[in-house]
Amino acid sequence: MTLGELFLKSMASGVITEQEIGWVAAQQSRFARHEEAIAIRLGRLLDEGQINLGCRLA
């Protein structure tokens, strides 16, 4: 999984899982500058309530 894929998946479903947030936190030291911007955007969307923390149903 890449951060871009995770971002698109979260935007499409409106949900991000705890495991995905954990992955972002664990990988953040390896992010390129554009990936850092995506991670910040994900955080802002969570803060605004546009993406919710939860589980995705198949």
N, C-alpha and C positions, 0 to 999 in steps of 0.2 A: 504494500500500500504506500502511496505517496501522499504528501500533505495536500496536493492539488486534488487528488481523488477523494480524499476525506472531506475536503471543503465542499466539493460539488455534491457528494453524497449527503452531507449535512444540510446543504441549502435545499436540495430536492425534497428531503424528508422532513426537515425542520427539527431533526433530532440528532444529538451526538451522544454516544455512550460513555460511561465512565472509563472503559478500557481504551477508547479512542483518545480521550483527554489525557489519560496516563501515557499513551504512546507519544502524543505531542510533547508532553512535558519531558519524557525521557530522551527524545530526539532533538530537542530544541538547540542543543549546542552544535549540532551538525547541520543546521539549516543555513541555506544561502540567504542572501539579503531579501530576495523576493519571497522566499518561504517564510521569513520572519514577518513580513508584511501580511501574509495570509494568516499566520497564527494570531497576529494582533487583531485582524479582522474577525476571526472566529470568536475571540474573546469578547470583542465589542458586541457581536451579534448575540452572544450568550447573555451579556449584561443587559442588552435591550429587550431580551425576551423573544427575539425572532428565531432563535434556535434554542431548543429545550434539552435539558439533560434527561435522558431516559433510555429506553430500549426500543430497538427497531423490530417490528414484526415482519416476518418473511411473507 
